[in-house]
């Protein structure tokens, strides 16, 4: 199964309303991205522009969103038309190498998980490196390979389910079923060990490869919901990775 975003684009946009997206994903991702004041930033595999807009709102001087899906870019352009932020969007393959190392920061949410093998991952990493200036940072929120080592965890209360194969191997599928109020849809990711990610980034010209566990955003005093998020945080299905181009 290959995920067809031309079919699920609007459902995918709607799933960004799930509480775990804001309380954990967005909080953890934006925290690690850090200050963007005066930076030129590219959001690779930007989808409908959810994070692209947040990057601009966080103070980036210039933001470009690129995605392979025409349907996703159309949604991003529709939103830009409704509420202009001065963002440029274009249809572009994340794996394509650019001849301009023009960005200070590159970010991506849920890109690396579509690499089925080390060769595809290496191509992605070279594409990312080609967009960054020397010293530029790459930050991604991505699937956690340790999913295949966890005991059975029911993530259904967070709005999604995870299906794994009977055994783990490089390229094994990780299928997320996203549950909405009136429907559900599947997204297929692929397993590669963390060692493969680090090796691919180093070979593509990156250094300081670092993995961060996700965190839950603070809540107002007196509103303690840590128990609700305990399964997600103890068995995190995703992590944040960052590295720096040499």
C-alpha positions, 0 to 999 in steps of 0.5 A: 500500500502506498499512501495516496495523498490526493485522496486523503488530503482533506482528511489529513488536514483535519487530523491536525485537530487531534489533541496529540498533534498540538499538545505533543507533536507541535510543542516538541517540534517547534521547541527543537526548531527554536528561534527563527528570527531572520532565518530563511526556512524551507518546510520539506514535504509541507503537506497542506502547510500546517507547519509552514504557517507556524514557521512564518508566524514564529518569526522566520524572515522567509518561508518556502513550503514544498511537497510532491502532492499537487492536492496538498499544495492546492490546500496550502495555497487555498489557506494562503489565499484566505490568510496571506502570510507571504509564504511561497509554495511549490510542487517539488520532490523532497528527494530532488537535489537543489543546485542552491544551498539557500536555506538556514533551516530545513524542517520536515514532519513525517518525511523520513518514514516513507523511505523503504530502504537505505538507498531511498533514505540516502537520497532523501538526506542528500536532497535535504543537504542540497537545500541548506547552507553550510552550518544550516540545521535540519529538524524533523518530527518522525516515526520512532523505530522503537515501535517494533520493540514496544509491548502492545500499546493502545494509542486509540485514545489519542485518535490513531492506531498502529499496526505492525508486521509479525516480524521486524525487518528493514522496510517492514510496514508501520500502518497508522489508522487515523480516526476522525469523528466520521471516518478513518484513513490509513497511512503506511510508513516503513521501518528502518533502524535509528542507526540507518538514519544516523548513517544516512545523514552523516554520509549526506554531509551532516553532523551532530545527529541528535534524537529527542523524545517528545514532550507534552506541552505544559497546561495551566496550573491545576489542570494535570493531565499527565496520566492521560498522556503517559502511554504516549510518553512512555512508548513514544511512536515518534521522536524529534531528530536534528542535525547540522550540515557540515 
